[in-house]
Amino acid sequence: MTKTTLTLLFCISLFCGTHLLVAQKQTDTIPSERKIEKFGIRLGVDLSKPIRTILEEGYSGFEVVGDFRVSNKFYAAAELGNETKDWIEPYVSSKTKGSYAKLGFDYNAYENWLGMENAITLGLRYGFATYKQELLSYRIYTDNPAFPTETIYDSQEFSGLSAHWAEFILSVKTEVLNNLYLSLNVQLKRKISATEIVNFDSLYIPGFNRTYDYSEFGVGYGYTISYLIPLLKK
Amino acid sequence: MIKKFTFSILIVLAFLGCTRDDICPEGTTTTAKLVVTFNDIANPTNPKSVSVLSVQTDYEDSVELLSFTETGEIALPLKTSSDTTKYRLIKTTFRTNDTLTNVDRVMFVYQRRNNYVNRACGFNTEFYNLEASLEPEGNQNWIQDIVVKRDTVNDENNAHIIILH
């Protein structure tokens, strides 16, 4: 948990840095200039995943992101990623490994000052993951002190699993250098379906993150750096 | 505007940590105990309670599990790590001059199957093909007979074992 907290703090502090840059940029706009909108393909990576790979034990992941501006306000967006995660609970430990894709669109709800290319976007995604999960060890739950239970190391692998979900994504993007963007996002997901596992459950789904026993919802975040390849200026 | 969003993002992140399914909630179907009722040997369908009963595990480091002055039904845990569980059922009779303790040894034999419950409770064990045996002590046993009523233990709704005495 402390490592997760550190990671989060790190991401937040990075975000605060970009926020200062935004503030500085806002002071030097020239009102008479005509507003130029850049259209193109923006490609990037989620920095939080390689950072977590270094800091967090039992995690490795990578995600590439991309979007394409289709109109003034709308962007077609996609994320592709791969994750391996050990999920350890007091009575169950498992390892999940797989790939995911998220497809959808972003809507920019932020009115820029002249000459600025920042964005606060609201987006929707359809998420899909294929993965395998290994049950590493488990314990029989007991509250009876006469016969304490021991951890049973009986590894079982469940492969060919898949899951689908819908995702709402809120993201803040700032242009830190010409055509170079930093973005922080939070994600709220709702599971639509996942392969039923006989005598076990998906504790973690790549791209969806941890699951909950009593809820179909999931959460996530990302911190991405991306570069805009301008194709058209209006 | 950006400050507001930063704040809302921080709030969302703060809630990522704690959830209610991190601890095993009470009332979850975890491993069921063996339900034992006591009936009258003279009339096997009639319940007959036992006066001053204590139950101990029958192993080297024996543990006292239950102790009653009067009971008609007990629930005993079965070992989830072995196919047998041994108990000592001790009936104490107080008489005017002395106290009699009668120890009867009972062994339960079964097969096991482990089932996934949820992430907080892990797995539970279902016992099946349950058999019960009493160690005979000539005419010294206070237990006369043991009847297996249900040979699968995965709930505690009614008796699995009837002890006749």
Interface residues (C-beta under 8 A of the other chain):
Chain A: M1 T4 L8 I12 F15 C16 H19 V22 E89 P90 Y91 V92 Y110 I120 Y138 R139 I140 Y141 T142 D143 N144 P145 A146 F147 T149 E150 I152 L170 V172 L184 V186 L188 N199 F200 D201 L203 Y212 D213 Y214 V219 Y221
Chain B: M1 I2 K3 F5 T6 S8 I9 L10 V12 L13 F15 L16 G17 T19 R20 D21 C24 T28 T30 T31 K33 T57 V63 L65 P77 L78 K79 T80 S81 T85 N114 N115 Y116 V117 N118 R119 A120 C121 G122 F123 N124 T125
